[in-house]
Amino acid sequence: MIRLPDWVKVGAPVRFRMTGRDDADCIITTITSAGRVTLCNGERFDPTHLTSGSDDAARYFEKRNRLSRVTKSVRKA
């Protein structure tokens, strides 16, 4: 199983960011055994989207669409 940061738990409040839009408060609704995280707004993040960091608090999910130049990220609230 993938090791996710300590703050990644079902029901945990997170901050969802998207290029060109205001930040939104969300809640993690599901986490699969493969480490796929789904937010209350339906957005999904895979373990491959997890950034590296020196500790769990510094790690976050980020995915980029190079074609549309949109970046979406999820961080601990």
C-alpha positions, 0 to 999 in steps of 0.5 A: 500500500502507498504511504500517504501523509498523516493528514490524508484521512476520510473526513479530513478538511482540505484546501482545493486550489485551481488556476484562475479560481478561488480556493475552496474548502473540501473534505476527503470523501474516499481513499482507495487501497491504491491511494487514490483520493476523492474530494467532496467536489468529485476531484480525484488525485492519485498517489503519483500526484503527491509531491515530495517534502521533508515531512508530512505537513509539507507534502501535497497533491498537485496535478497539471494539465499542460494543454489547458495550463490548469493546475489543481492542488490539494493541501492540508487545511 
